C-alpha cells in the first residue's frame, strides 16, 4: 500500500461564513467515508499560524524555519493501492473543503509503517 498526503494551503477555503456548518459536515462526511473504506490514516486542519522551531539540541525558537507566504492549512493522510485512488479521494476532499488539494506520495519506509 502507498501513503499519500492530501493538503491545502491556509486561506484556500473561501466561502461565506454562513456556509461553515455545511462545509464542516461535507468535509467530515468524506472523512467518515474514507474511514469506512479503510484508507484513512490521519488528518486535520490548523487554526492559526504560530510555528516554533526545535533544533537538534532541543532549543525552541519562534519559527518558521524559512519564511514563506504559503502556510499549510490542513491535510489528510491516506493509504491506497494506486495514485488514481489517491486522486479519487483528493477530489472528494476538494469538494468537501471547497478548495483544490495537493497530492504527494510518501517515500516508502518500512520503519515508519505499522
LINZISUL-V356428 format. One line per field, one symbol per residue. burial: # if it has 9 or more other C-alpha atoms within 8 Angstrom, else .. A space follows every 50 residues. Layout:
burial: ???
//
This chain:
burial: .#########.#.......#..##.###.##..##...##.......... .###........#........#########....###.######.####. ###...........
//
